[in-house]
Amino acid sequence: MTNSGLRTIDYASGRTSRIEVAARRAIMTAVTQVTTKVTEQKMEKLHTDYVEVSWHETARPTHQVWQG
């Protein structure tokens, strides 16, 4: 596409993005949406309202309360 002259995408909002940026953004959004859907399905199957999404030993003191 870039060889034929398409280098940017113009959005209705007036914002313009390079084609590489727009493509990456679309892919990352799709991956996030699929991951979220799979997580929701697993939560439903396990009959749980909560899921651990991140944990590490060196959490900030302000995060330790909810991280555990």
Jmol script that loads the backbone (N, CA, C; Angstrom):
load data "model"
ATOM      1  N   MET A   1       0.820  -1.193   0.000  1.00  0.00           N
ATOM      2  CA  MET A   1       0.000   0.000   0.000  1.00  0.00           C
ATOM      3  C   MET A   1       0.866   1.260   0.000  1.00  0.00           C
ATOM      4  N   THR A   2       1.960   1.228   0.737  1.00  0.00           N
ATOM      5  CA  THR A   2       2.792   2.430   0.783  1.00  0.00           C
ATOM      6  C   THR A   2       3.494   2.681  -0.547  1.00  0.00           C
ATOM      7  N   ASN A   3       3.747   1.637  -1.324  1.00  0.00           N
ATOM      8  CA  ASN A   3       4.361   1.826  -2.639  1.00  0.00           C
ATOM      9  C   ASN A   3       3.421   2.543  -3.593  1.00  0.00           C
ATOM     10  N   SER A   4       2.121   2.376  -3.390  1.00  0.00           N
ATOM     11  CA  SER A   4       1.152   3.013  -4.277  1.00  0.00           C
ATOM     12  C   SER A   4       0.758   4.404  -3.788  1.00  0.00           C
ATOM     13  N   GLY A   5       1.335   4.835  -2.697  1.00  0.00           N
ATOM     14  CA  GLY A   5       1.080   6.190  -2.245  1.00  0.00           C
ATOM     15  C   GLY A   5       0.274   6.308  -0.967  1.00  0.00           C
ATOM     16  N   LEU A   6      -0.316   5.226  -0.472  1.00  0.00           N
ATOM     17  CA  LEU A   6      -1.092   5.284   0.763  1.00  0.00           C
ATOM     18  C   LEU A   6      -0.126   5.226   1.939  1.00  0.00           C
ATOM     19  N   ARG A   7       0.054   6.359   2.598  1.00  0.00           N
ATOM     20  CA  ARG A   7       1.008   6.427   3.702  1.00  0.00           C
ATOM     21  C   ARG A   7       0.351   6.785   5.024  1.00  0.00           C
ATOM     22  N   THR A   8      -0.826   7.388   4.960  1.00  0.00           N
ATOM     23  CA  THR A   8      -1.526   7.776   6.182  1.00  0.00           C
ATOM     24  C   THR A   8      -3.005   7.435   6.074  1.00  0.00           C
ATOM     25  N   ILE A   9      -3.643   7.391   7.237  1.00  0.00           N
ATOM     26  CA  ILE A   9      -5.089   7.206   7.311  1.00  0.00           C
ATOM     27  C   ILE A   9      -5.649   8.427   8.014  1.00  0.00           C
ATOM     28  N   ASP A  10      -6.645   9.043   7.396  1.00  0.00           N
ATOM     29  CA  ASP A  10      -7.307  10.203   7.979  1.00  0.00           C
ATOM     30  C   ASP A  10      -8.630   9.753   8.574  1.00  0.00           C
ATOM     31  N   TYR A  11      -8.831  10.062   9.846  1.00  0.00           N
ATOM     32  CA  TYR A  11     -10.051   9.677  10.549  1.00  0.00           C
ATOM     33  C   TYR A  11     -11.058  10.818  10.518  1.00  0.00           C
ATOM     34  N   ALA A  12     -12.321  10.490  10.715  1.00  0.00           N
ATOM     35  CA  ALA A  12     -13.392  11.491  10.727  1.00  0.00           C
ATOM     36  C   ALA A  12     -13.166  12.532  11.817  1.00  0.00           C
ATOM     37  N   SER A  13     -12.465  12.147  12.867  1.00  0.00           N
ATOM     38  CA  SER A  13     -12.191  13.063  13.980  1.00  0.00           C
ATOM     39  C   SER A  13     -11.193  14.155  13.600  1.00  0.00           C
ATOM     40  N   GLY A  14     -10.539  13.977  12.438  1.00  0.00           N
ATOM     41  CA  GLY A  14      -9.522  14.927  12.021  1.00  0.00           C
ATOM     42  C   GLY A  14      -8.113  14.439  12.313  1.00  0.00           C
ATOM     43  N   ARG A  15      -8.007  13.366  13.054  1.00  0.00           N
ATOM     44  CA  ARG A  15      -6.703  12.803  13.401  1.00  0.00           C
ATOM     45  C   ARG A  15      -6.139  12.032  12.202  1.00  0.00           C
ATOM     46  N   THR A  16      -4.827  12.065  12.038  1.00  0.00           N
ATOM     47  CA  THR A  16      -4.146  11.343  10.967  1.00  0.00           C
ATOM     48  C   THR A  16      -3.093  10.432  11.582  1.00  0.00           C
ATOM     49  N   SER A  17      -3.004   9.195  11.086  1.00  0.00           N
ATOM     50  CA  SER A  17      -1.993   8.250  11.563  1.00  0.00           C
ATOM     51  C   SER A  17      -1.272   7.641  10.374  1.00  0.00           C
ATOM     52  N   ARG A  18       0.030   7.369  10.569  1.00  0.00           N
ATOM     53  CA  ARG A  18       0.763   6.619   9.548  1.00  0.00           C
ATOM     54  C   ARG A  18       0.136   5.234   9.434  1.00  0.00           C
ATOM     55  N   ILE A  19       0.207   4.634   8.277  1.00  0.00           N
ATOM     56  CA  ILE A  19      -0.429   3.339   8.025  1.00  0.00           C
ATOM     57  C   ILE A  19       0.079   2.276   8.996  1.00  0.00           C
ATOM     58  N   GLU A  20       1.381   2.295   9.318  1.00  0.00           N
ATOM     59  CA  GLU A  20       1.947   1.308  10.240  1.00  0.00           C
ATOM     60  C   GLU A  20       1.349   1.465  11.631  1.00  0.00           C
ATOM     61  N   VAL A  21       1.165   2.699  12.051  1.00  0.00           N
ATOM     62  CA  VAL A  21       0.599   2.981  13.372  1.00  0.00           C
ATOM     63  C   VAL A  21      -0.861   2.540  13.427  1.00  0.00           C
ATOM     64  N   ALA A  22      -1.615   2.866  12.398  1.00  0.00           N
ATOM     65  CA  ALA A  22      -3.030   2.497  12.353  1.00  0.00           C
ATOM     66  C   ALA A  22      -3.201   0.976  12.326  1.00  0.00           C
ATOM     67  N   ALA A  23      -2.358   0.286  11.563  1.00  0.00           N
ATOM     68  CA  ALA A  23      -2.440  -1.174  11.488  1.00  0.00           C
ATOM     69  C   ALA A  23      -2.094  -1.801  12.837  1.00  0.00           C
ATOM     70  N   ARG A  24      -1.029  -1.326  13.472  1.00  0.00           N
ATOM     71  CA  ARG A  24      -0.645  -1.863  14.786  1.00  0.00           C
ATOM     72  C   ARG A  24      -1.749  -1.620  15.801  1.00  0.00           C
ATOM     73  N   ARG A  25      -2.318  -0.424  15.785  1.00  0.00           N
ATOM     74  CA  ARG A  25      -3.388  -0.099  16.726  1.00  0.00           C
ATOM     75  C   ARG A  25      -4.585  -1.034  16.523  1.00  0.00           C
ATOM     76  N   ALA A  26      -4.948  -1.280  15.284  1.00  0.00           N
ATOM     77  CA  ALA A  26      -6.078  -2.167  14.991  1.00  0.00           C
ATOM     78  C   ALA A  26      -5.795  -3.591  15.460  1.00  0.00           C
ATOM     79  N   ILE A  27      -4.581  -4.074  15.237  1.00  0.00           N
ATOM     80  CA  ILE A  27      -4.212  -5.428  15.660  1.00  0.00           C
ATOM     81  C   ILE A  27      -4.202  -5.533  17.182  1.00  0.00           C
ATOM     82  N   MET A  28      -3.609  -4.561  17.855  1.00  0.00           N
ATOM     83  CA  MET A  28      -3.552  -4.586  19.318  1.00  0.00           C
ATOM     84  C   MET A  28      -4.953  -4.525  19.927  1.00  0.00           C
ATOM     85  N   THR A  29      -5.831  -3.726  19.340  1.00  0.00           N
ATOM     86  CA  THR A  29      -7.211  -3.644  19.818  1.00  0.00           C
ATOM     87  C   THR A  29      -7.909  -4.983  19.655  1.00  0.00           C
ATOM     88  N   ALA A  30      -7.739  -5.618  18.505  1.00  0.00           N
ATOM     89  CA  ALA A  30      -8.374  -6.915  18.256  1.00  0.00           C
ATOM     90  C   ALA A  30      -7.858  -7.979  19.224  1.00  0.00           C
ATOM     91  N   VAL A  31      -6.557  -8.013  19.459  1.00  0.00           N
ATOM     92  CA  VAL A  31      -5.975  -8.987  20.392  1.00  0.00           C
ATOM     93  C   VAL A  31      -6.529  -8.765  21.795  1.00  0.00           C
ATOM     94  N   THR A  32      -6.603  -7.519  22.223  1.00  0.00           N
ATOM     95  CA  THR A  32      -7.146  -7.204  23.547  1.00  0.00           C
ATOM     96  C   THR A  32      -8.599  -7.637  23.658  1.00  0.00           C
ATOM     97  N   GLN A  33      -9.394  -7.389  22.630  1.00  0.00           N
ATOM     98  CA  GLN A  33     -10.805  -7.769  22.655  1.00  0.00           C
ATOM     99  C   GLN A  33     -10.978  -9.284  22.724  1.00  0.00           C
ATOM    100  N   VAL A  34     -10.181 -10.031  21.971  1.00  0.00           N
ATOM    101  CA  VAL A  34     -10.262 -11.495  22.002  1.00  0.00           C
ATOM    102  C   VAL A  34      -9.827 -12.020  23.367  1.00  0.00           C
ATOM    103  N   THR A  35      -8.735 -11.483  23.892  1.00  0.00           N
ATOM    104  CA  THR A  35      -8.249 -11.905  25.207  1.00  0.00           C
ATOM    105  C   THR A  35      -9.290 -11.639  26.286  1.00  0.00           C
ATOM    106  N   THR A  36      -9.915 -10.485  26.236  1.00  0.00           N
ATOM    107  CA  THR A  36     -10.955 -10.140  27.206  1.00  0.00           C
ATOM    108  C   THR A  36     -12.126 -11.102  27.107  1.00  0.00           C
ATOM    109  N   LYS A  37     -12.553 -11.417  25.898  1.00  0.00           N
ATOM    110  CA  LYS A  37     -13.680 -12.333  25.697  1.00  0.00           C
ATOM    111  C   LYS A  37     -13.351 -13.722  26.243  1.00  0.00           C
ATOM    112  N   VAL A  38     -12.155 -14.225  25.973  1.00  0.00           N
ATOM    113  CA  VAL A  38     -11.745 -15.540  26.475  1.00  0.00           C
ATOM    114  C   VAL A  38     -11.720 -15.534  28.002  1.00  0.00           C
ATOM    115  N   THR A  39     -11.183 -14.474  28.600  1.00  0.00           N
ATOM    116  CA  THR A  39     -11.147 -14.364  30.059  1.00  0.00           C
ATOM    117  C   THR A  39     -12.556 -14.361  30.632  1.00  0.00           C
ATOM    118  N   GLU A  40     -13.465 -13.598  30.028  1.00  0.00           N
ATOM    119  CA  GLU A  40     -14.855 -13.559  30.499  1.00  0.00           C
ATOM    120  C   GLU A  40     -15.512 -14.936  30.410  1.00  0.00           C
ATOM    121  N   GLN A  41     -15.244 -15.668  29.328  1.00  0.00           N
ATOM    122  CA  GLN A  41     -15.815 -17.011  29.179  1.00  0.00           C
ATOM    123  C   GLN A  41     -15.276 -17.955  30.249  1.00  0.00           C
ATOM    124  N   LYS A  42     -13.980 -17.869  30.533  1.00  0.00           N
ATOM    125  CA  LYS A  42     -13.393 -18.714  31.576  1.00  0.00           C
ATOM    126  C   LYS A  42     -13.958 -18.363  32.946  1.00  0.00           C
ATOM    127  N   MET A  43     -14.147 -17.075  33.211  1.00  0.00           N
ATOM    128  CA  MET A  43     -14.716 -16.652  34.489  1.00  0.00           C
ATOM    129  C   MET A  43     -16.133 -17.190  34.654  1.00  0.00           C
ATOM    130  N   GLU A  44     -16.885 -17.154  33.572  1.00  0.00           N
ATOM    131  CA  GLU A  44     -18.256 -17.678  33.623  1.00  0.00           C
ATOM    132  C   GLU A  44     -18.244 -19.183  33.884  1.00  0.00           C
ATOM    133  N   LYS A  45     -17.368 -19.894  33.200  1.00  0.00           N
ATOM    134  CA  LYS A  45     -17.264 -21.340  33.370  1.00  0.00           C
ATOM    135  C   LYS A  45     -16.845 -21.707  34.794  1.00  0.00           C
ATOM    136  N   LEU A  46     -15.981 -20.894  35.388  1.00  0.00           N
ATOM    137  CA  LEU A  46     -15.485 -21.151  36.742  1.00  0.00           C
ATOM    138  C   LEU A  46     -16.380 -20.546  37.828  1.00  0.00           C
ATOM    139  N   HIS A  47     -17.431 -19.853  37.420  1.00  0.00           N
ATOM    140  CA  HIS A  47     -18.361 -19.206  38.357  1.00  0.00           C
ATOM    141  C   HIS A  47     -17.627 -18.266  39.310  1.00  0.00           C
ATOM    142  N   THR A  48     -16.813 -17.391  38.748  1.00  0.00           N
ATOM    143  CA  THR A  48     -16.067 -16.433  39.566  1.00  0.00           C
ATOM    144  C   THR A  48     -16.279 -15.018  39.047  1.00  0.00           C
ATOM    145  N   ASP A  49     -16.220 -14.076  39.962  1.00  0.00           N
ATOM    146  CA  ASP A  49     -16.368 -12.668  39.593  1.00  0.00           C
ATOM    147  C   ASP A  49     -15.022 -11.955  39.487  1.00  0.00           C
ATOM    148  N   TYR A  50     -13.968 -12.608  39.949  1.00  0.00           N
ATOM    149  CA  TYR A  50     -12.652 -11.971  39.983  1.00  0.00           C
ATOM    150  C   TYR A  50     -11.600 -12.877  39.348  1.00  0.00           C
ATOM    151  N   VAL A  51     -10.569 -12.253  38.815  1.00  0.00           N
ATOM    152  CA  VAL A  51      -9.467 -12.994  38.216  1.00  0.00           C
ATOM    153  C   VAL A  51      -8.177 -12.203  38.456  1.00  0.00           C
ATOM    154  N   GLU A  52      -7.108 -12.921  38.745  1.00  0.00           N
ATOM    155  CA  GLU A  52      -5.813 -12.265  38.926  1.00  0.00           C
ATOM    156  C   GLU A  52      -5.212 -12.009  37.552  1.00  0.00           C
ATOM    157  N   VAL A  53      -4.953 -10.760  37.245  1.00  0.00           N
ATOM    158  CA  VAL A  53      -4.420 -10.422  35.933  1.00  0.00           C
ATOM    159  C   VAL A  53      -2.935 -10.088  35.959  1.00  0.00           C
ATOM    160  N   SER A  54      -2.425  -9.765  37.149  1.00  0.00           N
ATOM    161  CA  SER A  54      -1.018  -9.414  37.244  1.00  0.00           C
ATOM    162  C   SER A  54      -0.559  -9.576  38.687  1.00  0.00           C
ATOM    163  N   TRP A  55       0.661 -10.024  38.852  1.00  0.00           N
ATOM    164  CA  TRP A  55       1.239 -10.143  40.180  1.00  0.00           C
ATOM    165  C   TRP A  55       2.747 -10.126  40.046  1.00  0.00           C
ATOM    166  N   HIS A  56       3.394  -9.400  40.936  1.00  0.00           N
ATOM    167  CA  HIS A  56       4.851  -9.442  41.010  1.00  0.00           C
ATOM    168  C   HIS A  56       5.285  -9.088  42.414  1.00  0.00           C
ATOM    169  N   GLU A  57       6.448  -9.583  42.795  1.00  0.00           N
ATOM    170  CA  GLU A  57       6.931  -9.470  44.167  1.00  0.00           C
ATOM    171  C   GLU A  57       7.211  -8.048  44.620  1.00  0.00           C
ATOM    172  N   THR A  58       7.605  -7.200  43.726  1.00  0.00           N
ATOM    173  CA  THR A  58       8.047  -5.863  44.118  1.00  0.00           C
ATOM    174  C   THR A  58       6.981  -4.803  43.864  1.00  0.00           C
ATOM    175  N   ALA A  59       5.752  -5.101  44.238  1.00  0.00           N
ATOM    176  CA  ALA A  59       4.676  -4.130  44.046  1.00  0.00           C
ATOM    177  C   ALA A  59       4.913  -2.897  44.907  1.00  0.00           C
ATOM    178  N   ARG A  60       4.488  -1.770  44.400  1.00  0.00           N
ATOM    179  CA  ARG A  60       4.572  -0.537  45.180  1.00  0.00           C
ATOM    180  C   ARG A  60       3.734  -0.680  46.439  1.00  0.00           C
ATOM    181  N   PRO A  61       4.114  -0.008  47.515  1.00  0.00           N
ATOM    182  CA  PRO A  61       3.325  -0.077  48.753  1.00  0.00           C
ATOM    183  C   PRO A  61       1.855   0.288  48.537  1.00  0.00           C
ATOM    184  N   THR A  62       1.593   1.241  47.656  1.00  0.00           N
ATOM    185  CA  THR A  62       0.202   1.641  47.406  1.00  0.00           C
ATOM    186  C   THR A  62      -0.581   0.581  46.643  1.00  0.00           C
ATOM    187  N   HIS A  63       0.101  -0.349  46.010  1.00  0.00           N
ATOM    188  CA  HIS A  63      -0.562  -1.403  45.238  1.00  0.00           C
ATOM    189  C   HIS A  63      -0.671  -2.716  46.008  1.00  0.00           C
ATOM    190  N   GLN A  64       0.112  -2.859  47.071  1.00  0.00           N
ATOM    191  CA  GLN A  64       0.137  -4.118  47.810  1.00  0.00           C
ATOM    192  C   GLN A  64      -1.213  -4.467  48.419  1.00  0.00           C
ATOM    193  N   VAL A  65      -1.987  -3.464  48.781  1.00  0.00           N
ATOM    194  CA  VAL A  65      -3.288  -3.713  49.405  1.00  0.00           C
ATOM    195  C   VAL A  65      -4.179  -4.528  48.483  1.00  0.00           C
ATOM    196  N   TRP A  66      -4.286  -4.125  47.230  1.00  0.00           N
ATOM    197  CA  TRP A  66      -5.173  -4.847  46.324  1.00  0.00           C
ATOM    198  C   TRP A  66      -4.467  -5.973  45.585  1.00  0.00           C
ATOM    199  N   GLN A  67      -3.133  -5.962  45.554  1.00  0.00           N
ATOM    200  CA  GLN A  67      -2.427  -7.060  44.887  1.00  0.00           C
ATOM    201  C   GLN A  67      -2.357  -8.284  45.790  1.00  0.00           C
ATOM    202  N   GLY A  68      -2.246  -8.071  47.079  1.00  0.00           N
ATOM    203  CA  GLY A  68      -2.184  -9.200  48.004  1.00  0.00           C
ATOM    204  C   GLY A  68      -0.780  -9.573  48.385  1.00  0.00           C
TER     205      GLY A  68
END
end "model"
wireframe off; spacefill off
backbone 0.3
color backbone group
